[in-house]
Amino acid sequence: MKNNEPVFSDAVTLADQLQKRDLSAVEAVEAHLLQIERLNPELNAICTLAADTAMETARQLDNGPVTGPLHGVPVGIKDLSATKGLKTTFGSPIFSEWVPDYDALPVERLKRAGAIVIGKTNTPEFGAGSQTFNPVFGPTLNPYDLTKTCGGSSGGSAVALASGMVPLATGSDLGGSLRNPAAWCNVVGFRTSIGRVPSYPNTLGFNSLSVQGPMGRSVDDVALQLSVLAGPDPRVPGCLPEPGTGFSIDLERDFKGTRIAWSRDLGGYPIDARVTAVLEKQREVFSDLGCIVEEASPDLSDADEIFQVFRAYKFASDYRKHLEEHPDKLKRTVAWNIEEGLKLSAMDLAEAEVKRTLLHERVANFFSSYDYLLCPVTSVPPFSIDEEYVTEINGKKLTNYIEWMASCYAITVTGHPAISVPAGFTGDGLPVGLQIVGGYRKDLSVLQIAKAFESATQFGRTRPAIASANN
């Protein structure tokens, strides 16, 4: 076996080989460590490497019984999740040397399933902003064009997947952090329903904006990881009761007569013409699958205000102490978001809650007529690595650092599951993702149609040149 053979295997295939002992865990880890050694110095996707512990764990697994569905599969963990004995920085100078003595719940579940943590993946400071850079580790580059951003905040995970450094990686999503980097790195990122993947520890246990979830190079790989991550935990309020094993099924199904709402701009958000041109070519794929495709958008009135209020509230709650004690160590956009939260009144929160309730009702009515909503993941293609965030789209000036991600965060506030799946490339070779939004809590249904689209198009099989060289 050549050492680099496993690095672009589907995680499902790799897991099967490891289960059957056709491939050893040591071989799998060695191959991915070689790929990291070859590509990470330039791409900067893995910010903290766990080579020694990964190899030791692999040797233990090879000498023992099969431990679970991810036995011996290397995984990358986003640097917002605590990892026992492995540095966790949140991309912040405040935590640049912090080594937790515990695992966050998703990490705990992955390890219990037999996965091997090979390293932490880079993220912007405290996950703020869809551009992965921070003062601790620097920027992560897009493997399809090293002059462009990979997106964020799960940017390191997306790049590690796209370049073959890991077969599975974790992410999290508040305003698009699973979906945006997946779209820009030609991989799959799934924002699951609230409560599908429990988050612990979590000071805002009842918060219903942020989720943790799976990333992979294929929909099947994402489903495999979700089968391990999902399921209730008594310490976490609002968990959905279904076990993760419900995602361990064949995703193939018939879509004849399925009702699709096709939206170019979610009712009026500015979308770059290059994104629109790529996605419009994919509309007929769903018609060919037997779907009934109609142009329609839900009424997302007040989505911007709702998101900005609850995001600011969360930032103030989570990071106020850092602003008070380390104002010189916070990037300006994080400080601004905390300050916006500190300005909020009880009535600001109450009014946002009322508006979100009404929004939920409108979207529920919309999904009584449609099975899925299809729309852009991002408003623009990947932009310059030297640009912190987008300030203008189609001549419209934007007012803050997150507004350009409205096509994602407007879906966040609905609470509906949404996936980013590879959907083609711009004329200059930059990946574009299609966002598929499903009915309320219909996560499996989203995976099924994403799988059908993926099978019909195969865009995810186009590897970045930097990763394919010498492989």
Secondary structure in CASP SS format (residue, H / E / C, confidence):
PFRMAT SS
TARGET T0000
AUTHOR 0000-0000-0000
METHOD secondary structure of the structure
MODEL  1
M C 1.00
K C 1.00
N C 1.00
N C 1.00
E H 1.00
P H 1.00
V H 1.00
F H 1.00
S C 1.00
D C 1.00
A H 1.00
V H 1.00
T H 1.00
L H 1.00
A H 1.00
D H 1.00
Q H 1.00
L H 1.00
Q H 1.00
K C 1.00
R C 1.00
D C 1.00
L C 1.00
S C 1.00
A H 1.00
V H 1.00
E H 1.00
A H 1.00
V H 1.00
E H 1.00
A H 1.00
H H 1.00
L H 1.00
L H 1.00
Q H 1.00
I H 1.00
E H 1.00
R H 1.00
L H 1.00
N H 1.00
P H 1.00
E H 1.00
L H 1.00
N C 1.00
A C 1.00
I E 1.00
C E 1.00
T E 1.00
L E 1.00
A C 1.00
A H 1.00
D H 1.00
T H 1.00
A H 1.00
M H 1.00
E H 1.00
T H 1.00
A H 1.00
R H 1.00
Q H 1.00
L H 1.00
D H 1.00
N C 1.00
G C 1.00
P C 1.00
V C 1.00
T C 1.00
G C 1.00
P C 1.00
L C 1.00
H C 1.00
G C 1.00
V C 1.00
P E 1.00
V E 1.00
G E 1.00
I E 1.00
K E 1.00
D C 1.00
L C 1.00
S C 1.00
A C 1.00
T E 1.00
K C 1.00
G C 1.00
L E 1.00
K C 1.00
T C 1.00
T C 1.00
F C 1.00
G C 1.00
S C 1.00
P H 1.00
I H 1.00
F H 1.00
S C 1.00
E C 1.00
W C 1.00
V C 1.00
P C 1.00
D C 1.00
Y C 1.00
D C 1.00
A C 1.00
L H 1.00
P H 1.00
V H 1.00
E H 1.00
R H 1.00
L H 1.00
K H 1.00
R H 1.00
A C 1.00
G C 1.00
A C 1.00
I E 1.00
V E 1.00
I E 1.00
G E 1.00
K E 1.00
T E 1.00
N C 1.00
T C 1.00
P C 1.00
E H 1.00
F H 1.00
G H 1.00
A C 1.00
G C 1.00
S C 1.00
Q C 1.00
T C 1.00
F C 1.00
N C 1.00
P C 1.00
V C 1.00
F C 1.00
G C 1.00
P C 1.00
T C 1.00
L E 1.00
N E 1.00
P C 1.00
Y C 1.00
D E 1.00
L E 1.00
T E 1.00
K E 1.00
T E 1.00
C C 1.00
G C 1.00
G C 1.00
S C 1.00
S C 1.00
G H 1.00
G H 1.00
S H 1.00
A H 1.00
V H 1.00
A H 1.00
L H 1.00
A H 1.00
S C 1.00
G C 1.00
M C 1.00
V C 1.00
P C 1.00
L E 1.00
A E 1.00
T E 1.00
G E 1.00
S E 1.00
D E 1.00
L C 1.00
G C 1.00
G C 1.00
S C 1.00
L C 1.00
R H 1.00
N H 1.00
P H 1.00
A H 1.00
A H 1.00
W H 1.00
C H 1.00
N C 1.00
V C 1.00
V E 1.00
G E 1.00
F E 1.00
R E 1.00
T C 1.00
S C 1.00
I C 1.00
G C 1.00
R C 1.00
V C 1.00
P C 1.00
S C 1.00
Y C 1.00
P C 1.00
N C 1.00
T C 1.00
L C 1.00
G C 1.00
F C 1.00
N C 1.00
S C 1.00
L C 1.00
S C 1.00
V E 1.00
Q E 1.00
G E 1.00
P E 1.00
M E 1.00
G E 1.00
R C 1.00
S C 1.00
V H 1.00
D H 1.00
D H 1.00
V H 1.00
A H 1.00
L H 1.00
Q H 1.00
L H 1.00
S H 1.00
V H 1.00
L H 1.00
A C 1.00
G C 1.00
P C 1.00
D C 1.00
P C 1.00
R C 1.00
V C 1.00
P C 1.00
G C 1.00
C C 1.00
L C 1.00
P C 1.00
E C 1.00
P C 1.00
G H 1.00
T H 1.00
G H 1.00
F H 1.00
S C 1.00
I C 1.00
D C 1.00
L C 1.00
E C 1.00
R C 1.00
D C 1.00
F C 1.00
K C 1.00
G C 1.00
T C 1.00
R E 1.00
I E 1.00
A E 1.00
W E 1.00
S C 1.00
R C 1.00
D C 1.00
L C 1.00
G C 1.00
G C 1.00
Y C 1.00
P C 1.00
I C 1.00
D C 1.00
A H 1.00
R H 1.00
V H 1.00
T H 1.00
A H 1.00
V H 1.00
L H 1.00
E H 1.00
K C 1.00
Q C 1.00
R H 1.00
E H 1.00
V H 1.00
F H 1.00
S H 1.00
D H 1.00
L C 1.00
G C 1.00
C C 1.00
I E 1.00
V E 1.00
E E 1.00
E E 1.00
A C 1.00
S C 1.00
P C 1.00
D C 1.00
L C 1.00
S C 1.00
D C 1.00
A H 1.00
D H 1.00
E H 1.00
I H 1.00
F H 1.00
Q H 1.00
V H 1.00
F H 1.00
R H 1.00
A H 1.00
Y H 1.00
K H 1.00
F H 1.00
A H 1.00
S H 1.00
D H 1.00
Y H 1.00
R H 1.00
K H 1.00
H H 1.00
L H 1.00
E H 1.00
E H 1.00
H C 1.00
P H 1.00
D H 1.00
K H 1.00
L C 1.00
K C 1.00
R H 1.00
T H 1.00
V H 1.00
A H 1.00
W H 1.00
N H 1.00
I H 1.00
E H 1.00
E H 1.00
G H 1.00
L H 1.00
K C 1.00
L C 1.00
S C 1.00
A H 1.00
M H 1.00
D H 1.00
L H 1.00
A H 1.00
E H 1.00
A H 1.00
E H 1.00
V H 1.00
K H 1.00
R H 1.00
T H 1.00
L H 1.00
L H 1.00
H H 1.00
E H 1.00
R H 1.00
V H 1.00
A H 1.00
N H 1.00
F H 1.00
F C 1.00
S C 1.00
S C 1.00
Y C 1.00
D C 1.00
Y E 1.00
L E 1.00
L E 1.00
C E 1.00
P E 1.00
V C 1.00
T C 1.00
S C 1.00
V C 1.00
P C 1.00
P C 1.00
F C 1.00
S E 1.00
I C 1.00
D C 1.00
E C 1.00
E C 1.00
Y C 1.00
V C 1.00
T C 1.00
E E 1.00
I E 1.00
N C 1.00
G C 1.00
K E 1.00
K E 1.00
L C 1.00
T C 1.00
N C 1.00
Y C 1.00
I C 1.00
E H 1.00
W H 1.00
M H 1.00
A H 1.00
S H 1.00
C H 1.00
Y H 1.00
A H 1.00
I H 1.00
T H 1.00
V C 1.00
T C 1.00
G C 1.00
H C 1.00
P C 1.00
A E 1.00
I E 1.00
S E 1.00
V E 1.00
P E 1.00
A E 1.00
G E 1.00
F E 1.00
T C 1.00
G C 1.00
D C 1.00
G C 1.00
L C 1.00
P E 1.00
V E 1.00
G E 1.00
L E 1.00
Q E 1.00
I E 1.00
V E 1.00
G E 1.00
G C 1.00
Y C 1.00
R C 1.00
K C 1.00
D H 1.00
L H 1.00
S H 1.00
V H 1.00
L H 1.00
Q H 1.00
I H 1.00
A H 1.00
K H 1.00
A H 1.00
F H 1.00
E H 1.00
S H 1.00
A H 1.00
T H 1.00
Q C 1.00
F H 1.00
G H 1.00
R H 1.00
T C 1.00
R C 1.00
P C 1.00
A H 1.00
I H 1.00
A H 1.00
S H 1.00
A C 1.00
N C 1.00
N C 1.00
END
